[in-house]
Amino acid sequence: MQALSERLDALLAGSSLAGFAPLQFSAAKTFDPPADSLVGRTLDGVGRRGKYLIFDFGGPRLLIHLSQGGRIDVEQPPKTTRPKGAVLRLVFEERPSLLIKEYGTQRKAGWWVIPEGSEGPMEVLGPEPTSPEFEDFILHGTDRRRIHTILRDQRTVAGIGRGYSDDVLHRAKLSPFRSLASLSRQEREVLLRSVQDVLEEGLAME
């Protein structure tokens, strides 16, 4: 998601939103402010928090969560079709359009428009894995849950999840059934280093 946010930022930042087409009713998670209030606003940039893409329009923000089956197609030139699995289309002035699609039948991808100052669904997220808060949690925490559960819990640490937790534990040579509280200081340091290394390598591969 970090690599995707960086690519979209480079592609779209500074452009105005020309059109907004919801294509799957169940994916819309908010109604106030209305989505069409973003039309005509300039996109300041695209960022990421946990698994959410953040489109910052200088106050209100659009959030997109792709879940496990979501994808973003960059359309150049912009299109008006409605392919199978289409969720949302964003059209930008003199830039490519974005089509958010979801494969499969689970329909868990979603989008939110949140007002300035609101965190919306991101309010419940834990710290980022590169933050001092997460480092302190790993080195000094007494959580008795399984490490695998901790790494996948977005309320504990945002942005690792299912995709990287197995790789982290394999790199650290730790059983997923171990609890954080049971780890020695050395094992904690190895776990923390493995988190950083796996995420850095994943971003480089993207």
URZIVEN-V401387 format. One record per backbone hydrogen bond with DSSP energy under -0.5 kcal/mol. CO is the residue of the C=O (numbers start at 1). NH is the residue of the N-H. Records with the same first field share a line. If there is no record, write none. Layout:
CO=NH  NH
This chain:
1=5
2=6
3=7
4=8
5=9
6=10
7=11
8=12
9=13
12=15
15=43
16=18  93
17=40
19=91
20=22
21=89
24=27  28
25=28
27=29  111
34=37
35=38
36=39
38=41
41=17
42=44
43=14
45=56
47=54
49=52
51=66
52=49
53=55  64
54=47  56
55=57  62
56=44  45
60=57
61=63  114
62=55
63=112
64=53  66
65=110
66=70
69=103
71=101
73=75  99
74=76
75=97
83=86
85=102
87=23  24
88=100
89=21
90=98
91=18  19
92=95
97=75
98=90  100
99=73  101
100=87  88
101=71
110=65
111=29
112=63  114
114=61
115=118
119=122
120=123
121=124
122=125
127=158
128=131
131=135
132=136
133=137
134=138
135=139
136=140
137=141
143=181
145=180
146=150
147=151
148=152
149=153
150=153
151=161
152=154
153=156  157
154=126
156=127
157=160
158=129
160=164
161=164  165
162=166
164=168
165=169
166=170
167=171
168=172
169=173  174
170=173
175=178
176=148
178=147
179=182
180=183
184=188
185=189
186=190
187=191
188=192
189=193
190=194
191=195
192=196
193=197
194=198
195=199
196=200
197=201
198=202
199=203
200=204
201=205
202=206
